[in-house]
């Protein structure tokens, strides 16, 4: 039973990390204006910071599920954002 609770907790943290990363990169970051930088550049910079934070959480061993969710969502949303700019 304890193993099941730990796995459910990890899945919850994974989902929360994914939601938090996606929200920050796609919704919150275009609202940040830094000088005359385009919004996609600011979003990619924030996604890079989230990748570093997620990696820190994964390799530190504290909130591994949350860190994996942050890394996956920020990488995928930044990839889609750059794809929209290039296209």
N, CA, C and O atoms as CSV, one atom per row, in Angstrom:
chain,resi,resn,atom,element,x,y,z
A,1,UNK,N,N,0.821,-1.195,0.000
A,1,UNK,CA,C,0.000,0.000,0.000
A,1,UNK,C,C,0.869,1.265,0.000
A,1,UNK,O,O,0.544,2.260,-0.648
A,2,UNK,N,N,1.969,1.199,0.737
A,2,UNK,CA,C,2.846,2.369,0.805
A,2,UNK,C,C,3.444,2.676,-0.568
A,2,UNK,O,O,3.598,3.839,-0.944
A,3,UNK,N,N,3.777,1.620,-1.309
A,3,UNK,CA,C,4.339,1.788,-2.644
A,3,UNK,C,C,3.332,2.469,-3.569
A,3,UNK,O,O,3.702,3.326,-4.371
A,4,UNK,N,N,2.070,2.092,-3.458
A,4,UNK,CA,C,1.019,2.694,-4.275
A,4,UNK,C,C,0.853,4.176,-3.950
A,4,UNK,O,O,0.674,4.996,-4.851
A,5,UNK,N,N,0.911,4.514,-2.681
A,5,UNK,CA,C,0.787,5.917,-2.274
A,5,UNK,C,C,1.955,6.736,-2.815
A,5,UNK,O,O,1.764,7.861,-3.279
A,6,UNK,N,N,3.148,6.184,-2.759
A,6,UNK,CA,C,4.324,6.894,-3.277
A,6,UNK,C,C,4.207,7.096,-4.783
A,6,UNK,O,O,4.537,8.169,-5.288
A,7,UNK,N,N,3.744,6.087,-5.503
A,7,UNK,CA,C,3.588,6.217,-6.949
A,7,UNK,C,C,2.513,7.239,-7.312
A,7,UNK,O,O,2.683,8.007,-8.259
A,8,UNK,N,N,1.426,7.253,-6.576
A,8,UNK,CA,C,0.371,8.242,-6.831
A,8,UNK,C,C,0.872,9.654,-6.538
A,8,UNK,O,O,0.542,10.600,-7.253
A,9,UNK,N,N,1.666,9.786,-5.489
A,9,UNK,CA,C,2.249,11.083,-5.166
A,9,UNK,C,C,3.191,11.539,-6.280
A,9,UNK,O,O,3.178,12.710,-6.661
A,10,UNK,N,N,4.000,10.632,-6.800
A,10,UNK,CA,C,4.909,10.975,-7.895
A,10,UNK,C,C,4.148,11.375,-9.153
A,10,UNK,O,O,4.543,12.317,-9.839
A,11,UNK,N,N,3.069,10.674,-9.461
A,11,UNK,CA,C,2.252,11.042,-10.624
A,11,UNK,C,C,1.593,12.401,-10.439
A,11,UNK,O,O,1.477,13.172,-11.391
A,12,UNK,N,N,1.165,12.695,-9.226
A,12,UNK,CA,C,0.577,14.005,-8.942
A,12,UNK,C,C,1.614,15.107,-9.131
A,12,UNK,O,O,1.326,16.134,-9.746
A,13,UNK,N,N,2.821,14.896,-8.603
A,13,UNK,CA,C,3.879,15.889,-8.783
A,13,UNK,C,C,4.258,16.049,-10.252
A,13,UNK,O,O,4.545,17.158,-10.702
A,14,UNK,N,N,4.261,14.948,-11.000
A,14,UNK,CA,C,4.548,15.015,-12.430
A,14,UNK,C,C,3.510,15.871,-13.148
A,14,UNK,O,O,3.860,16.720,-13.967
A,15,UNK,N,N,2.247,15.649,-12.843
A,15,UNK,CA,C,1.180,16.436,-13.469
A,15,UNK,C,C,1.265,17.901,-13.061
A,15,UNK,O,O,1.088,18.786,-13.898
A,16,UNK,N,N,1.533,18.166,-11.791
A,16,UNK,CA,C,1.652,19.554,-11.340
A,16,UNK,C,C,2.840,20.255,-11.988
A,16,UNK,O,O,2.741,21.425,-12.358
A,17,UNK,N,N,3.951,19.557,-12.129
A,17,UNK,CA,C,5.111,20.138,-12.798
A,17,UNK,C,C,4.831,20.427,-14.257
A,17,UNK,O,O,5.237,21.466,-14.779
A,18,UNK,N,N,4.138,19.510,-14.918
A,18,UNK,CA,C,3.801,19.714,-16.320
A,18,UNK,C,C,2.876,20.916,-16.482
A,18,UNK,O,O,3.079,21.743,-17.371
A,19,UNK,N,N,1.871,21.012,-15.634
A,19,UNK,CA,C,0.928,22.133,-15.704
A,19,UNK,C,C,1.631,23.448,-15.394
A,19,UNK,O,O,1.415,24.443,-16.085
A,20,UNK,N,N,2.470,23.461,-14.365
A,20,UNK,CA,C,3.165,24.693,-13.989
A,20,UNK,C,C,4.106,25.163,-15.095
A,20,UNK,O,O,4.129,26.349,-15.424
A,21,UNK,N,N,4.872,24.255,-15.663
A,21,UNK,CA,C,5.796,24.640,-16.735
A,21,UNK,C,C,5.078,25.143,-17.962
A,21,UNK,O,O,5.474,26.148,-18.554
A,22,UNK,N,N,4.020,24.449,-18.349
A,22,UNK,CA,C,3.257,24.862,-19.526
A,22,UNK,C,C,2.620,26.231,-19.295
A,22,UNK,O,O,2.619,27.075,-20.191
A,23,UNK,N,N,2.085,26.449,-18.112
A,23,UNK,CA,C,1.455,27.732,-17.793
A,23,UNK,C,C,2.468,28.867,-17.840
A,23,UNK,O,O,2.203,29.917,-18.425
A,24,UNK,N,N,3.610,28.660,-17.235
A,24,UNK,CA,C,4.608,29.733,-17.173
A,24,UNK,C,C,5.129,30.083,-18.561
A,24,UNK,O,O,5.281,31.263,-18.878
A,25,UNK,N,N,5.403,29.088,-19.389
A,25,UNK,CA,C,5.999,29.368,-20.699
A,25,UNK,C,C,4.970,29.909,-21.683
A,25,UNK,O,O,5.276,30.844,-22.424
A,26,UNK,N,N,3.773,29.359,-21.716
A,26,UNK,CA,C,2.820,29.753,-22.756
A,26,UNK,C,C,1.897,30.891,-22.358
A,26,UNK,O,O,1.482,31.667,-23.219
A,27,UNK,N,N,1.565,31.015,-21.088
A,27,UNK,CA,C,0.588,32.034,-20.691
A,27,UNK,C,C,1.242,33.207,-19.974
A,27,UNK,O,O,0.971,34.362,-20.302
A,28,UNK,N,N,2.094,32.925,-19.005
A,28,UNK,CA,C,2.644,34.006,-18.188
A,28,UNK,C,C,3.805,34.737,-18.860
A,28,UNK,O,O,3.920,35.954,-18.718
A,29,UNK,N,N,4.667,34.026,-19.586
A,29,UNK,CA,C,5.857,34.681,-20.127
A,29,UNK,C,C,5.579,35.705,-21.224
A,29,UNK,O,O,6.332,36.675,-21.305
A,30,UNK,N,N,4.557,35.569,-22.078
A,30,UNK,CA,C,4.316,36.650,-23.040
A,30,UNK,C,C,3.895,37.965,-22.382
A,30,UNK,O,O,3.937,39.019,-23.016
A,31,UNK,N,N,3.498,37.907,-21.142
A,31,UNK,CA,C,3.115,39.131,-20.431
A,31,UNK,C,C,4.327,39.897,-19.903
A,31,UNK,O,O,4.213,41.072,-19.556
A,32,UNK,N,N,5.489,39.237,-19.841
A,32,UNK,CA,C,6.709,39.899,-19.402
A,32,UNK,C,C,7.322,40.633,-20.587
A,32,UNK,O,O,7.529,40.043,-21.647
A,33,UNK,N,N,7.609,41.903,-20.410
A,33,UNK,CA,C,8.223,42.702,-21.475
A,33,UNK,C,C,9.592,43.146,-20.981
A,33,UNK,O,O,9.713,43.794,-19.942
A,34,UNK,N,N,10.614,42.789,-21.738
A,34,UNK,CA,C,11.978,43.180,-21.404
A,34,UNK,C,C,12.526,43.966,-22.579
A,34,UNK,O,O,12.823,43.403,-23.633
A,35,UNK,N,N,12.659,45.267,-22.389
A,35,UNK,CA,C,13.168,46.184,-23.411
A,35,UNK,C,C,12.444,45.961,-24.733
A,35,UNK,O,O,11.214,46.000,-24.780
A,36,UNK,N,N,13.178,45.731,-25.787
A,36,UNK,CA,C,12.543,45.526,-27.090
A,36,UNK,C,C,12.696,44.086,-27.570
A,36,UNK,O,O,12.588,43.810,-28.765
A,37,UNK,N,N,12.948,43.170,-26.634
A,37,UNK,CA,C,13.054,41.760,-27.019
A,37,UNK,C,C,11.702,41.240,-27.466
A,37,UNK,O,O,10.680,41.599,-26.881
A,38,UNK,N,N,11.674,40.402,-28.491
A,38,UNK,CA,C,10.392,39.796,-28.887
A,38,UNK,C,C,9.902,38.833,-27.803
A,38,UNK,O,O,10.689,38.307,-27.017
A,39,UNK,N,N,8.602,38.620,-27.780
A,39,UNK,CA,C,8.026,37.790,-26.721
A,39,UNK,C,C,8.497,36.342,-26.801
A,39,UNK,O,O,8.616,35.671,-25.776
A,40,UNK,N,N,8.766,35.855,-28.010
A,40,UNK,CA,C,9.213,34.468,-28.119
A,40,UNK,C,C,10.588,34.279,-27.492
A,40,UNK,O,O,10.878,33.215,-26.945
A,41,UNK,N,N,11.436,35.302,-27.568
A,41,UNK,CA,C,12.771,35.194,-26.988
A,41,UNK,C,C,12.702,35.157,-25.464
A,41,UNK,O,O,13.430,34.399,-24.823
A,42,UNK,N,N,11.834,35.970,-24.893
A,42,UNK,CA,C,11.642,35.960,-23.444
A,42,UNK,C,C,11.070,34.614,-23.001
A,42,UNK,O,O,11.479,34.068,-21.977
A,43,UNK,N,N,10.128,34.085,-23.770
A,43,UNK,CA,C,9.532,32.788,-23.430
A,43,UNK,C,C,10.557,31.667,-23.483
A,43,UNK,O,O,10.558,30.785,-22.624
A,44,UNK,N,N,11.421,31.693,-24.474
A,44,UNK,CA,C,12.454,30.658,-24.575
A,44,UNK,C,C,13.467,30.806,-23.447
A,44,UNK,O,O,13.961,29.804,-22.929
A,45,UNK,N,N,13.782,32.028,-23.063
A,45,UNK,CA,C,14.698,32.231,-21.935
A,45,UNK,C,C,14.086,31.701,-20.635
A,45,UNK,O,O,14.780,31.088,-19.824
A,46,UNK,N,N,12.806,31.937,-20.443
A,46,UNK,CA,C,12.134,31.419,-19.248
A,46,UNK,C,C,12.064,29.898,-19.297
A,46,UNK,O,O,12.220,29.237,-18.270
A,47,UNK,N,N,11.833,29.339,-20.478
A,47,UNK,CA,C,11.818,27.875,-20.614
A,47,UNK,C,C,13.186,27.283,-20.287
A,47,UNK,O,O,13.271,26.209,-19.691
A,48,UNK,N,N,14.250,27.975,-20.672
A,48,UNK,CA,C,15.597,27.506,-20.347
A,48,UNK,C,C,15.828,27.523,-18.842
A,48,UNK,O,O,16.430,26.601,-18.291
A,49,UNK,N,N,15.353,28.568,-18.181
A,49,UNK,CA,C,15.472,28.627,-16.722
A,49,UNK,C,C,14.663,27.512,-16.057
A,49,UNK,O,O,15.102,26.930,-15.065
A,50,UNK,N,N,13.485,27.218,-16.603
A,50,UNK,CA,C,12.678,26.128,-16.049
A,50,UNK,C,C,13.337,24.770,-16.281
A,50,UNK,O,O,13.233,23.878,-15.440
A,51,UNK,N,N,14.013,24.611,-17.417
A,51,UNK,CA,C,14.765,23.372,-17.651
A,51,UNK,C,C,15.860,23.198,-16.606
A,51,UNK,O,O,16.074,22.101,-16.090
A,52,UNK,N,N,16.546,24.289,-16.302
A,52,UNK,CA,C,17.595,24.217,-15.282
A,52,UNK,C,C,17.007,23.910,-13.907
A,52,UNK,O,O,17.564,23.108,-13.158
A,53,UNK,N,N,15.897,24.539,-13.579
A,53,UNK,CA,C,15.244,24.282,-12.293
A,53,UNK,C,C,14.744,22.845,-12.212
A,53,UNK,O,O,14.902,22.184,-11.186
A,54,UNK,N,N,14.143,22.367,-13.291
A,54,UNK,CA,C,13.670,20.985,-13.315
A,54,UNK,C,C,14.809,19.991,-13.189
A,54,UNK,O,O,14.690,18.991,-12.481
A,55,UNK,N,N,15.909,20.261,-13.869
A,55,UNK,CA,C,17.078,19.396,-13.752
A,55,UNK,C,C,17.644,19.388,-12.348
A,55,UNK,O,O,18.091,18.355,-11.850
A,56,UNK,N,N,17.623,20.538,-11.723
A,56,UNK,CA,C,18.092,20.616,-10.333
A,56,UNK,C,C,17.212,19.780,-9.409
A,56,UNK,O,O,17.712,19.078,-8.530
A,57,UNK,N,N,15.905,19.860,-9.611
A,57,UNK,CA,C,14.990,19.081,-8.774
A,57,UNK,C,C,15.135,17.583,-9.026
A,57,UNK,O,O,15.025,16.785,-8.096
A,58,UNK,N,N,15.381,17.200,-10.273
A,58,UNK,CA,C,15.528,15.775,-10.590
A,58,UNK,C,C,16.814,15.220,-9.989
A,58,UNK,O,O,16.790,14.181,-9.329
A,59,UNK,N,N,17.918,15.891,-10.208
A,59,UNK,CA,C,19.195,15.339,-9.775
A,59,UNK,C,C,19.479,15.590,-8.304
A,59,UNK,O,O,20.352,14.946,-7.722
A,60,UNK,N,N,18.751,16.519,-7.698
A,60,UNK,CA,C,18.866,16.719,-6.262
A,60,UNK,C,C,18.135,15.611,-5.517
A,60,UNK,O,O,18.499,15.262,-4.394
A,61,UNK,N,N,17.108,15.062,-6.144
A,61,UNK,CA,C,16.384,13.948,-5.557
A,61,UNK,C,C,15.212,14.345,-4.689
A,61,UNK,O,O,14.619,13.491,-4.029
A,62,UNK,N,N,14.859,15.631,-4.673
A,62,UNK,CA,C,13.774,16.055,-3.799
A,62,UNK,C,C,12.417,15.846,-4.456
A,62,UNK,O,O,11.658,14.975,-4.031
A,63,UNK,N,N,12.107,16.606,-5.456
A,63,UNK,CA,C,10.822,16.503,-6.150
A,63,UNK,C,C,11.080,16.039,-7.578
A,63,UNK,O,O,10.966,16.823,-8.520
A,64,UNK,N,N,11.425,14.779,-7.737
A,64,UNK,CA,C,11.809,14.279,-9.049
A,64,UNK,C,C,10.659,14.328,-10.043
A,64,UNK,O,O,10.860,14.705,-11.197
A,65,UNK,N,N,9.473,13.958,-9.622
A,65,UNK,CA,C,8.319,13.989,-10.526
A,65,UNK,C,C,8.009,15.397,-10.982
A,65,UNK,O,O,7.728,15.622,-12.159
A,66,UNK,N,N,8.058,16.351,-10.060
A,66,UNK,CA,C,7.802,17.748,-10.404
A,66,UNK,C,C,8.861,18.262,-11.368
A,66,UNK,O,O,8.549,18.979,-12.319
A,67,UNK,N,N,10.113,17.895,-11.121
A,67,UNK,CA,C,11.199,18.323,-12.001
A,67,UNK,C,C,11.075,17.755,-13.400
A,67,UNK,O,O,11.318,18.457,-14.381
A,68,UNK,N,N,10.698,16.485,-13.499
A,68,UNK,CA,C,10.513,15.873,-14.815
A,68,UNK,C,C,9.362,16.542,-15.548
A,68,UNK,O,O,9.451,16.781,-16.752
A,69,UNK,N,N,8.288,16.846,-14.840
A,69,UNK,CA,C,7.161,17.547,-15.458
A,69,UNK,C,C,7.543,18.929,-15.942
A,69,UNK,O,O,7.144,19.342,-17.031
A,70,UNK,N,N,8.322,19.654,-15.134
A,70,UNK,CA,C,8.795,20.981,-15.546
A,70,UNK,C,C,9.650,20.894,-16.799
A,70,UNK,O,O,9.468,21.669,-17.738
A,71,UNK,N,N,10.574,19.959,-16.811
A,71,UNK,CA,C,11.462,19.846,-17.966
A,71,UNK,C,C,10.703,19.452,-19.225
A,71,UNK,O,O,10.936,20.017,-20.293
A,72,UNK,N,N,9.809,18.501,-19.110
A,72,UNK,CA,C,9.070,18.039,-20.291
A,72,UNK,C,C,8.168,19.128,-20.851
A,72,UNK,O,O,8.123,19.339,-22.063
A,73,UNK,N,N,7.455,19.814,-19.980
A,73,UNK,CA,C,6.512,20.822,-20.475
A,73,UNK,C,C,7.220,22.059,-20.998
A,73,UNK,O,O,6.822,22.605,-22.026
A,74,UNK,N,N,8.260,22.512,-20.315
A,74,UNK,CA,C,8.942,23.710,-20.795
A,74,UNK,C,C,9.671,23.434,-22.101
A,74,UNK,O,O,9.705,24.294,-22.980
A,75,UNK,N,N,10.253,22.249,-22.240
A,75,UNK,CA,C,10.919,21.908,-23.497
A,75,UNK,C,C,9.917,21.815,-24.642
A,75,UNK,O,O,10.164,22.336,-25.730
A,76,UNK,N,N,8.797,21.158,-24.404
A,76,UNK,CA,C,7.820,20.995,-25.487
A,76,UNK,C,C,7.156,22.316,-25.848
A,76,UNK,O,O,6.933,22.588,-27.028
A,77,UNK,N,N,6.838,23.139,-24.861
A,77,UNK,CA,C,6.201,24.417,-25.186
A,77,UNK,C,C,7.179,25.365,-25.866
A,77,UNK,O,O,6.784,26.108,-26.765
A,78,UNK,N,N,8.442,25.358,-25.460
A,78,UNK,CA,C,9.433,26.197,-26.138
A,78,UNK,C,C,9.675,25.714,-27.562
A,78,UNK,O,O,9.878,26.526,-28.465
A,79,UNK,N,N,9.656,24.411,-27.769
A,79,UNK,CA,C,9.818,23.872,-29.120
A,79,UNK,C,C,8.664,24.299,-30.013
A,79,UNK,O,O,8.879,24.713,-31.152
A,80,UNK,N,N,7.451,24.201,-29.508
A,80,UNK,CA,C,6.288,24.640,-30.288
A,80,UNK,C,C,6.326,26.141,-30.558
A,80,UNK,O,O,5.930,26.597,-31.631
A,81,UNK,N,N,6.805,26.907,-29.576
A,81,UNK,CA,C,6.887,28.356,-29.736
A,81,UNK,C,C,7.899,28.734,-30.815
A,81,UNK,O,O,7.615,29.587,-31.657
A,82,UNK,N,N,9.064,28.115,-30.799
A,82,UNK,CA,C,10.079,28.396,-31.815
A,82,UNK,C,C,9.602,27.914,-33.184
A,82,UNK,O,O,9.887,28.554,-34.196
A,83,UNK,N,N,8.888,26.806,-33.225
A,83,UNK,CA,C,8.332,26.313,-34.485
A,83,UNK,C,C,7.362,27.333,-35.079
A,83,UNK,O,O,7.359,27.554,-36.290
A,84,UNK,N,N,6.547,27.948,-34.240
A,84,UNK,CA,C,5.612,28.964,-34.731
A,84,UNK,C,C,6.357,30.181,-35.269
A,84,UNK,O,O,5.932,30.780,-36.257
A,85,UNK,N,N,7.463,30.550,-34.630
A,85,UNK,CA,C,8.234,31.707,-35.087
A,85,UNK,C,C,8.916,31.399,-36.414
A,85,UNK,O,O,8.908,32.229,-37.323
A,86,UNK,N,N,9.502,30.219,-36.533
A,86,UNK,CA,C,10.223,29.853,-37.752
A,86,UNK,C,C,9.266,29.648,-38.913
A,86,UNK,O,O,9.572,30.006,-40.051
A,87,UNK,N,N,8.123,29.080,-38.625
A,87,UNK,CA,C,7.158,28.793,-39.684
A,87,UNK,C,C,6.612,30.091,-40.197
A,87,UNK,O,O,5.776,30.095,-41.100
